[in-house]
Amino acid sequence: MSDKLLCEIFKSSRKDEMYLYVDKRQGLAHVPEPLLASFGKPQALLTMILTADKKLARASAADIIEAIDSQGFYLQMPPGNETNLLTEHLAQQHSGNPPGE
């Protein structure tokens, strides 16, 4: 795991308080297409140097860095809606309908 990471944060155009954290150098290249479809058009919000000891409001900086290192992104879900969004995403996958239909 890296000590620090130049991180870009995107806001979802579809879901309030949903954010994608990615390595600024890689951008959205490692974010799966179905996730981007559910996320909506990513709106660049902030670029920052993220260190494992940085204090963040709703997520551990170390967990974010680890997720970006291992899968290329970290998805921050809206508070209290994680279960509903997961259920919605799984239902869309099983029905074959694109998000929002």
DRENLUM-501307 format. One record per atom (N, C-alpha, C): residue number from 0; y, z, x; residue in three letters; atom name. Coordinates in pm, 1 decimal, padded with zeros to 6 digits. Layout:
% residues N
+-----+----------+----------+----------+------+------+
: seq :    north :       up :     east : type : atom :
+-----+----------+----------+----------+------+------+
: NUM :        Y :        Z :        X :  ALA :   CA :
...
+-----+----------+----------+----------+------+------+
//
This chain:
% residues 101
+-----+----------+----------+----------+------+------+
: seq :    north :       up :     east : type : atom :
+-----+----------+----------+----------+------+------+
:   0 : -00118.1 :  00000.0 :  00084.9 :  MET :    N :
:   0 :  00000.0 :  00000.0 :  00000.0 :  MET :   CA :
:   0 :  00123.8 :  00000.0 :  00089.0 :  MET :    C :
:   1 :  00224.8 : -00076.7 :  00050.2 :  SER :    N :
:   1 :  00349.2 : -00085.8 :  00125.1 :  SER :   CA :
:   1 :  00429.7 :  00042.7 :  00111.3 :  SER :    C :
:   2 :  00513.5 :  00069.7 :  00211.4 :  ASP :    N :
:   2 :  00604.0 :  00184.1 :  00204.4 :  ASP :   CA :
:   2 :  00721.0 :  00155.1 :  00112.0 :  ASP :    C :
:   3 :  00765.3 :  00029.0 :  00115.0 :  LYS :    N :
:   3 :  00875.3 : -00010.1 :  00028.2 :  LYS :   CA :
:   3 :  00857.5 : -00155.0 : -00012.9 :  LYS :    C :
:   4 :  00925.1 : -00189.8 : -00121.0 :  LEU :    N :
:   4 :  00906.9 : -00321.3 : -00180.4 :  LEU :   CA :
:   4 :  01038.4 : -00367.1 : -00240.7 :  LEU :    C :
:   5 :  01076.8 : -00492.2 : -00214.7 :  LEU :    N :
:   5 :  01192.4 : -00550.6 : -00282.0 :  LEU :   CA :
:   5 :  01142.8 : -00595.7 : -00418.7 :  LEU :    C :
:   6 :  01184.7 : -00523.0 : -00520.3 :  CYS :    N :
:   6 :  01129.7 : -00536.8 : -00654.3 :  CYS :   CA :
:   6 :  01232.9 : -00599.2 : -00748.6 :  CYS :    C :
:   7 :  01188.0 : -00694.0 : -00828.2 :  GLU :    N :
:   7 :  01273.2 : -00751.1 : -00932.9 :  GLU :   CA :
:   7 :  01218.0 : -00705.8 : -01067.4 :  GLU :    C :
:   8 :  01307.5 : -00664.2 : -01154.2 :  ILE :    N :
:   8 :  01268.7 : -00613.7 : -01285.7 :  ILE :   CA :
:   8 :  01322.4 : -00708.4 : -01391.7 :  ILE :    C :
:   9 :  01232.2 : -00748.0 : -01482.9 :  PHE :    N :
:   9 :  01268.1 : -00836.2 : -01593.5 :  PHE :   CA :
:   9 :  01254.0 : -00761.5 : -01725.6 :  PHE :    C :
:  10 :  01345.0 : -00788.7 : -01816.4 :  LYS :    N :
:  10 :  01342.9 : -00732.7 : -01950.9 :  LYS :   CA :
:  10 :  01280.3 : -00835.5 : -02044.2 :  LYS :    C :
:  11 :  01200.9 : -00788.9 : -02139.5 :  SER :    N :
:  11 :  01139.3 : -00877.9 : -02237.2 :  SER :   CA :
:  11 :  01242.9 : -00924.5 : -02339.0 :  SER :    C :
:  12 :  01234.0 : -01050.5 : -02377.8 :  SER :    N :
:  12 :  01321.0 : -01102.6 : -02483.3 :  SER :   CA :
:  12 :  01261.3 : -01075.2 : -02621.5 :  SER :    C :
:  13 :  01137.4 : -01026.7 : -02626.3 :  ARG :    N :
:  13 :  01069.9 : -01003.1 : -02754.9 :  ARG :   CA :
:  13 :  01053.4 : -00857.0 : -02791.5 :  ARG :    C :
:  14 :  01033.9 : -00771.7 : -02692.9 :  LYS :    N :
:  14 :  01003.8 : -00630.6 : -02719.8 :  LYS :   CA :
:  14 :  01106.7 : -00542.4 : -02651.0 :  LYS :    C :
:  15 :  01173.7 : -00457.6 : -02729.4 :  ASP :    N :
:  15 :  01268.0 : -00362.5 : -02671.5 :  ASP :   CA :
:  15 :  01195.3 : -00267.7 : -02577.2 :  ASP :    C :
:  16 :  01258.0 : -00237.2 : -02467.1 :  GLU :    N :
:  16 :  01209.0 : -00140.9 : -02368.7 :  GLU :   CA :
:  16 :  01076.4 : -00180.6 : -02302.7 :  GLU :    C :
:  17 :  01049.0 : -00310.6 : -02296.8 :  MET :    N :
:  17 :  00933.0 : -00360.6 : -02222.7 :  MET :   CA :
:  17 :  00986.1 : -00433.8 : -02099.1 :  MET :    C :
:  18 :  00931.0 : -00397.1 : -01982.3 :  TYR :    N :
:  18 :  00980.4 : -00450.4 : -01856.0 :  TYR :   CA :
:  18 :  00865.4 : -00494.1 : -01766.8 :  TYR :    C :
:  19 :  00888.8 : -00599.9 : -01688.5 :  LEU :    N :
:  19 :  00795.4 : -00647.1 : -01586.6 :  LEU :   CA :
:  19 :  00856.8 : -00623.0 : -01450.4 :  LEU :    C :
:  20 :  00783.1 : -00556.6 : -01363.0 :  TYR :    N :
:  20 :  00824.2 : -00534.2 : -01224.6 :  TYR :   CA :
:  20 :  00741.0 : -00628.1 : -01137.9 :  TYR :    C :
:  21 :  00807.0 : -00702.6 : -01048.9 :  VAL :    N :
:  21 :  00736.7 : -00794.0 : -00959.2 :  VAL :   CA :
:  21 :  00797.8 : -00787.0 : -00819.8 :  VAL :    C :
:  22 :  00721.8 : -00834.8 : -00721.6 :  ASP :    N :
:  22 :  00773.5 : -00851.3 : -00586.6 :  ASP :   CA :
:  22 :  00875.0 : -00965.0 : -00591.5 :  ASP :    C :
:  23 :  00997.3 : -00939.9 : -00549.9 :  LYS :    N :
:  23 :  01104.9 : -01039.5 : -00555.2 :  LYS :   CA :
:  23 :  01065.5 : -01167.3 : -00482.7 :  LYS :    C :
:  24 :  00991.0 : -01155.3 : -00373.2 :  ARG :    N :
:  24 :  00952.9 : -01273.1 : -00294.7 :  ARG :   CA :
:  24 :  00852.9 : -01361.5 : -00368.2 :  ARG :    C :
:  25 :  00773.6 : -01303.2 : -00458.6 :  GLN :    N :
:  25 :  00669.5 : -01378.4 : -00530.0 :  GLN :   CA :
:  25 :  00714.1 : -01418.7 : -00670.9 :  GLN :    C :
:  26 :  00811.2 : -01346.6 : -00724.5 :  GLY :    N :
:  26 :  00858.4 : -01375.4 : -00859.2 :  GLY :   CA :
:  26 :  00748.8 : -01353.2 : -00962.5 :  GLY :    C :
:  27 :  00744.9 : -01438.1 : -01061.7 :  LEU :    N :
:  27 :  00650.6 : -01424.2 : -01173.4 :  LEU :   CA :
:  27 :  00520.3 : -01501.8 : -01150.6 :  LEU :    C :
:  28 :  00499.0 : -01551.0 : -01029.0 :  ALA :    N :
:  28 :  00383.6 : -01636.7 : -00998.9 :  ALA :   CA :
:  28 :  00249.1 : -01571.3 : -01030.5 :  ALA :    C :
:  29 :  00238.1 : -01438.9 : -01019.0 :  HIS :    N :
:  29 :  00109.8 : -01370.8 : -01039.8 :  HIS :   CA :
:  29 :  00095.4 : -01308.1 : -01178.3 :  HIS :    C :
:  30 :  00193.0 : -01331.7 : -01265.0 :  VAL :    N :
:  30 :  00185.5 : -01276.6 : -01401.1 :  VAL :   CA :
:  30 :  00105.3 : -01374.4 : -01486.9 :  VAL :    C :
:  31 : -00001.7 : -01327.2 : -01552.4 :  PRO :    N :
:  31 : -00085.0 : -01417.2 : -01633.8 :  PRO :   CA :
:  31 : -00005.2 : -01483.4 : -01747.1 :  PRO :    C :
:  32 : -00036.7 : -01608.4 : -01772.8 :  GLU :    N :
:  32 :  00033.1 : -01685.1 : -01876.3 :  GLU :   CA :
:  32 :  00027.9 : -01618.9 : -02014.5 :  GLU :    C :
:  33 : -00087.7 : -01564.6 : -02057.6 :  PRO :    N :
:  33 : -00089.5 : -01498.1 : -02189.7 :  PRO :   CA :
:  33 :  00006.8 : -01378.4 : -02196.9 :  PRO :    C :
:  34 :  00021.3 : -01306.8 : -02086.5 :  LEU :    N :
:  34 :  00115.2 : -01195.0 : -02084.5 :  LEU :   CA :
:  34 :  00258.3 : -01246.5 : -02094.7 :  LEU :    C :
:  35 :  00290.4 : -01352.6 : -02021.6 :  LEU :    N :
:  35 :  00424.8 : -01409.8 : -02030.3 :  LEU :   CA :
:  35 :  00454.6 : -01461.2 : -02170.5 :  LEU :    C :
:  36 :  00353.9 : -01516.3 : -02236.6 :  ALA :    N :
:  36 :  00373.4 : -01565.1 : -02373.0 :  ALA :   CA :
:  36 :  00405.7 : -01448.9 : -02467.5 :  ALA :    C :
:  37 :  00336.9 : -01336.8 : -02451.6 :  SER :    N :
:  37 :  00364.2 : -01218.8 : -02534.4 :  SER :   CA :
:  37 :  00497.1 : -01153.6 : -02497.6 :  SER :    C :
:  38 :  00530.9 : -01158.0 : -02370.0 :  PHE :    N :
:  38 :  00651.4 : -01094.0 : -02317.2 :  PHE :   CA :
:  38 :  00777.9 : -01165.9 : -02363.6 :  PHE :    C :
:  39 :  00767.8 : -01297.5 : -02380.7 :  GLY :    N :
:  39 :  00886.1 : -01377.1 : -02414.4 :  GLY :   CA :
:  39 :  00956.8 : -01420.8 : -02287.2 :  GLY :    C :
:  40 :  01071.9 : -01482.7 : -02303.1 :  LYS :    N :
:  40 :  01147.0 : -01531.1 : -02185.9 :  LYS :   CA :
:  40 :  01194.5 : -01412.0 : -02103.8 :  LYS :    C :
:  41 :  01147.6 : -01401.1 : -01978.1 :  PRO :    N :
:  41 :  01189.3 : -01289.1 : -01893.4 :  PRO :   CA :
:  41 :  01339.3 : -01297.7 : -01861.8 :  PRO :    C :
:  42 :  01407.9 : -01187.9 : -01880.8 :  GLN :    N :
:  42 :  01550.9 : -01180.7 : -01851.1 :  GLN :   CA :
:  42 :  01569.5 : -01091.4 : -01729.5 :  GLN :    C :
:  43 :  01616.3 : -01151.1 : -01617.9 :  ALA :    N :
:  43 :  01636.6 : -01074.4 : -01494.9 :  ALA :   CA :
:  43 :  01733.6 : -00960.2 : -01522.6 :  ALA :    C :
:  44 :  01692.4 : -00840.2 : -01485.7 :  LEU :    N :
:  44 :  01771.2 : -00721.4 : -01515.6 :  LEU :   CA :
:  44 :  01825.3 : -00656.3 : -01388.6 :  LEU :    C :
:  45 :  01738.6 : -00641.7 : -01287.5 :  LEU :    N :
:  45 :  01775.8 : -00562.9 : -01170.7 :  LEU :   CA :
:  45 :  01686.4 : -00599.6 : -01052.6 :  LEU :    C :
:  46 :  01744.2 : -00599.4 : -00933.7 :  THR :    N :
:  46 :  01667.3 : -00610.4 : -00809.7 :  THR :   CA :
:  46 :  01696.4 : -00485.0 : -00729.2 :  THR :    C :
:  47 :  01589.3 : -00420.6 : -00679.9 :  MET :    N :
:  47 :  01607.4 : -00296.5 : -00605.5 :  MET :   CA :
:  47 :  01499.1 : -00280.7 : -00500.6 :  MET :    C :
:  48 :  01528.7 : -00198.9 : -00399.7 :  ILE :    N :
:  48 :  01426.8 : -00162.1 : -00302.2 :  ILE :   CA :
:  48 :  01354.6 : -00041.5 : -00360.2 :  ILE :    C :
:  49 :  01225.9 : -00057.5 : -00381.9 :  LEU :    N :
:  49 :  01144.2 :  00047.1 : -00442.7 :  LEU :   CA :
:  49 :  01062.6 :  00114.9 : -00333.2 :  LEU :    C :
:  50 :  01074.5 :  00246.5 : -00324.0 :  THR :    N :
:  50 :  00995.0 :  00325.7 : -00230.2 :  THR :   CA :
:  50 :  00909.9 :  00422.6 : -00310.9 :  THR :    C :
:  51 :  00797.1 :  00462.2 : -00255.6 :  ALA :    N :
:  51 :  00701.8 :  00546.8 : -00327.7 :  ALA :   CA :
:  51 :  00763.6 :  00678.7 : -00374.4 :  ALA :    C :
:  52 :  00863.7 :  00727.6 : -00302.6 :  ASP :    N :
:  52 :  00924.1 :  00855.8 : -00339.8 :  ASP :   CA :
:  52 :  01046.4 :  00841.5 : -00431.5 :  ASP :    C :
:  53 :  01078.8 :  00719.0 : -00470.8 :  LYS :    N :
:  53 :  01194.8 :  00695.6 : -00558.1 :  LYS :   CA :
:  53 :  01169.2 :  00756.0 : -00696.5 :  LYS :    C :
:  54 :  01268.4 :  00820.5 : -00751.0 :  LYS :    N :
:  54 :  01259.3 :  00880.8 : -00884.7 :  LYS :   CA :
:  54 :  01293.5 :  00775.9 : -00989.8 :  LYS :    C :
:  55 :  01201.2 :  00755.1 : -01083.3 :  LEU :    N :
:  55 :  01222.7 :  00662.7 : -01194.7 :  LEU :   CA :
:  55 :  01202.0 :  00739.1 : -01325.0 :  LEU :    C :
:  56 :  01260.5 :  00689.0 : -01431.5 :  ALA :    N :
:  56 :  01258.0 :  00761.6 : -01558.4 :  ALA :   CA :
:  56 :  01119.4 :  00769.1 : -01622.7 :  ALA :    C :
:  57 :  01046.4 :  00656.9 : -01628.6 :  ARG :    N :
:  57 :  00923.5 :  00657.5 : -01708.3 :  ARG :   CA :
:  57 :  00797.9 :  00615.5 : -01633.8 :  ARG :    C :
:  58 :  00809.5 :  00591.4 : -01504.8 :  ALA :    N :
:  58 :  00690.7 :  00548.0 : -01430.1 :  ALA :   CA :
:  58 :  00699.2 :  00602.2 : -01288.1 :  ALA :    C :
:  59 :  00585.2 :  00616.6 : -01227.8 :  SER :    N :
:  59 :  00577.8 :  00659.3 : -01088.2 :  SER :   CA :
:  59 :  00602.1 :  00536.9 : -00999.2 :  SER :    C :
:  60 :  00696.9 :  00547.5 : -00909.2 :  ALA :    N :
:  60 :  00725.6 :  00436.8 : -00818.8 :  ALA :   CA :
:  60 :  00601.8 :  00400.3 : -00736.5 :  ALA :    C :
:  61 :  00524.5 :  00500.3 : -00696.0 :  ALA :    N :
:  61 :  00402.1 :  00474.1 : -00619.9 :  ALA :   CA :
:  61 :  00303.3 :  00392.2 : -00703.7 :  ALA :    C :
:  62 :  00290.8 :  00423.2 : -00833.1 :  ASP :    N :
:  62 :  00201.1 :  00348.0 : -00921.5 :  ASP :   CA :
:  62 :  00248.8 :  00203.6 : -00938.7 :  ASP :    C :
:  63 :  00380.1 :  00185.3 : -00948.4 :  ILE :    N :
:  63 :  00435.7 :  00050.9 : -00963.0 :  ILE :   CA :
:  63 :  00407.0 : -00031.7 : -00838.5 :  ILE :    C :
:  64 :  00432.2 :  00026.5 : -00722.0 :  ILE :    N :
:  64 :  00406.7 : -00044.9 : -00595.9 :  ILE :   CA :
:  64 :  00259.1 : -00079.3 : -00582.5 :  ILE :    C :
:  65 :  00172.1 :  00014.1 : -00616.7 :  GLU :    N :
:  65 :  00027.6 : -00010.5 : -00608.6 :  GLU :   CA :
:  65 : -00014.7 : -00124.3 : -00701.4 :  GLU :    C :
:  66 :  00037.8 : -00125.4 : -00823.6 :  ALA :    N :
:  66 :  00003.6 : -00231.7 : -00919.6 :  ALA :   CA :
:  66 :  00053.0 : -00367.3 : -00870.8 :  ALA :    C :
:  67 :  00173.1 : -00371.9 : -00817.6 :  ILE :    N :
:  67 :  00226.7 : -00498.3 : -00766.6 :  ILE :   CA :
:  67 :  00144.9 : -00546.1 : -00646.5 :  ILE :    C :
:  68 :  00107.2 : -00454.0 : -00558.8 :  ASP :    N :
:  68 :  00023.7 : -00491.1 : -00443.9 :  ASP :   CA :
:  68 : -00112.8 : -00543.5 : -00486.9 :  ASP :    C :
:  69 : -00171.9 : -00483.9 : -00590.7 :  SER :    N :
:  69 : -00308.4 : -00520.7 : -00628.8 :  SER :   CA :
:  69 : -00316.1 : -00636.3 : -00727.9 :  SER :    C :
:  70 : -00220.6 : -00644.2 : -00823.3 :  GLN :    N :
:  70 : -00231.6 : -00749.1 : -00925.6 :  GLN :   CA :
:  70 : -00110.1 : -00840.5 : -00933.9 :  GLN :    C :
:  71 : -00005.1 : -00809.0 : -00858.2 :  GLY :    N :
:  71 :  00111.4 : -00896.4 : -00854.8 :  GLY :   CA :
:  71 :  00222.3 : -00860.0 : -00952.1 :  GLY :    C :
:  72 :  00201.0 : -00758.1 : -01036.1 :  PHE :    N :
:  72 :  00303.9 : -00717.7 : -01132.3 :  PHE :   CA :
:  72 :  00272.3 : -00578.8 : -01185.8 :  PHE :    C :
:  73 :  00372.6 : -00518.0 : -01248.3 :  TYR :    N :
:  73 :  00354.9 : -00392.5 : -01321.8 :  TYR :   CA :
:  73 :  00425.2 : -00411.7 : -01454.8 :  TYR :    C :
:  74 :  00357.1 : -00383.1 : -01564.6 :  LEU :    N :
:  74 :  00414.2 : -00394.9 : -01698.4 :  LEU :   CA :
:  74 :  00446.8 : -00256.0 : -01750.6 :  LEU :    C :
:  75 :  00574.6 : -00232.7 : -01779.0 :  GLN :    N :
:  75 :  00616.6 : -00105.9 : -01839.1 :  GLN :   CA :
:  75 :  00630.3 : -00127.9 : -01988.9 :  GLN :    C :
:  76 :  00550.7 : -00054.6 : -02063.9 :  MET :    N :
:  76 :  00548.0 : -00067.2 : -02209.4 :  MET :   CA :
:  76 :  00656.0 :  00020.3 : -02273.1 :  MET :    C :
:  77 :  00698.9 : -00014.5 : -02394.4 :  PRO :    N :
:  77 :  00793.5 :  00071.6 : -02465.9 :  PRO :   CA :
:  77 :  00730.4 :  00208.5 : -02491.5 :  PRO :    C :
:  78 :  00809.3 :  00314.0 : -02493.6 :  PRO :    N :
:  78 :  00752.4 :  00446.9 : -02517.3 :  PRO :   CA :
:  78 :  00690.1 :  00456.4 : -02655.5 :  PRO :    C :
:  79 :  00570.0 :  00514.3 : -02661.1 :  GLY :    N :
:  79 :  00503.9 :  00538.7 : -02788.4 :  GLY :   CA :
:  79 :  00439.1 :  00419.0 : -02854.3 :  GLY :    C :
:  80 :  00455.5 :  00299.5 : -02799.2 :  ASN :    N :
:  80 :  00402.5 :  00178.9 : -02863.3 :  ASN :   CA :
:  80 :  00284.8 :  00117.5 : -02789.1 :  ASN :    C :
:  81 :  00236.6 :  00183.5 : -02685.1 :  GLU :    N :
:  81 :  00132.8 :  00123.4 : -02602.0 :  GLU :   CA :
:  81 :  00008.4 :  00085.0 : -02681.6 :  GLU :    C :
:  82 : -00039.5 :  00173.5 : -02767.4 :  THR :    N :
:  82 : -00160.9 :  00146.8 : -02842.6 :  THR :   CA :
:  82 : -00141.1 :  00030.5 : -02939.2 :  THR :    C :
:  83 : -00028.6 :  00029.0 : -03012.0 :  ASN :    N :
:  83 : -00002.8 : -00078.1 : -03108.1 :  ASN :   CA :
:  83 :  00007.0 : -00213.4 : -03039.5 :  ASN :    C :
:  84 :  00074.0 : -00220.7 : -02925.4 :  LEU :    N :
:  84 :  00088.2 : -00347.1 : -02855.1 :  LEU :   CA :
:  84 : -00045.0 : -00395.4 : -02799.7 :  LEU :    C :
:  85 : -00126.0 : -00304.9 : -02750.8 :  LEU :    N :
:  85 : -00257.6 : -00343.1 : -02701.6 :  LEU :   CA :
:  85 : -00342.4 : -00396.3 : -02816.1 :  LEU :    C :
:  86 : -00341.6 : -00327.1 : -02928.3 :  THR :    N :
:  86 : -00416.4 : -00371.7 : -03045.9 :  THR :   CA :
:  86 : -00368.7 : -00509.7 : -03090.9 :  THR :    C :
:  87 : -00237.4 : -00529.4 : -03093.3 :  GLU :    N :
:  87 : -00179.6 : -00658.3 : -03132.5 :  GLU :   CA :
:  87 : -00223.4 : -00768.7 : -03036.0 :  GLU :    C :
:  88 : -00218.4 : -00741.8 : -02907.8 :  HIS :    N :
:  88 : -00257.2 : -00840.9 : -02807.2 :  HIS :   CA :
:  88 : -00404.9 : -00878.0 : -02821.4 :  HIS :    C :
:  89 : -00492.1 : -00777.6 : -02837.6 :  LEU :    N :
:  89 : -00634.8 : -00804.9 : -02853.0 :  LEU :   CA :
:  89 : -00663.8 : -00884.1 : -02980.7 :  LEU :    C :
:  90 : -00593.1 : -00851.8 : -03088.0 :  ALA :    N :
:  90 : -00612.2 : -00924.8 : -03213.7 :  ALA :   CA :
:  90 : -00571.0 : -01071.1 : -03197.4 :  ALA :    C :
:  91 : -00461.0 : -01096.4 : -03125.1 :  GLN :    N :
:  91 : -00417.9 : -01233.0 : -03101.1 :  GLN :   CA :
:  91 : -00518.9 : -01310.5 : -03018.1 :  GLN :    C :
:  92 : -00578.2 : -01243.7 : -02919.3 :  GLN :    N :
:  92 : -00678.4 : -01310.2 : -02836.4 :  GLN :   CA :
:  92 : -00801.2 : -01347.9 : -02919.0 :  GLN :    C :
:  93 : -00843.4 : -01258.5 : -03009.3 :  HIS :    N :
:  93 : -00963.4 : -01284.9 : -03089.8 :  HIS :   CA :
:  93 : -00937.3 : -01390.7 : -03196.1 :  HIS :    C :
:  94 : -00814.4 : -01397.4 : -03247.9 :  SER :    N :
:  94 : -00784.6 : -01494.0 : -03354.0 :  SER :   CA :
:  94 : -00753.1 : -01631.6 : -03296.9 :  SER :    C :
:  95 : -00714.7 : -01635.5 : -03169.8 :  GLY :    N :
:  95 : -00678.1 : -01762.7 : -03108.5 :  GLY :   CA :
:  95 : -00537.5 : -01805.6 : -03140.7 :  GLY :    C :
:  96 : -00460.3 : -01722.9 : -03213.4 :  ASN :    N :
:  96 : -00321.9 : -01755.4 : -03246.7 :  ASN :   CA :
:  96 : -00229.4 : -01716.4 : -03134.3 :  ASN :    C :
:  97 : -00130.7 : -01800.6 : -03103.9 :  PRO :    N :
:  97 : -00031.1 : -01762.1 : -03002.7 :  PRO :   CA :
:  97 :  00051.7 : -01644.3 : -03054.3 :  PRO :    C :
:  98 :  00109.7 : -01566.7 : -02963.7 :  PRO :    N :
:  98 :  00192.8 : -01452.6 : -03004.5 :  PRO :   CA :
:  98 :  00308.0 : -01498.2 : -03092.0 :  PRO :    C :
:  99 :  00342.1 : -01414.7 : -03189.0 :  GLY :    N :
:  99 :  00454.7 : -01443.1 : -03276.5 :  GLY :   CA :
:  99 :  00419.4 : -01526.6 : -03397.8 :  GLY :    C :
: 100 :  00294.5 : -01567.6 : -03412.8 :  GLU :    N :
: 100 :  00255.3 : -01648.3 : -03530.3 :  GLU :   CA :
: 100 :  00178.4 : -01565.4 : -03628.6 :  GLU :    C :
+-----+----------+----------+----------+------+------+
//
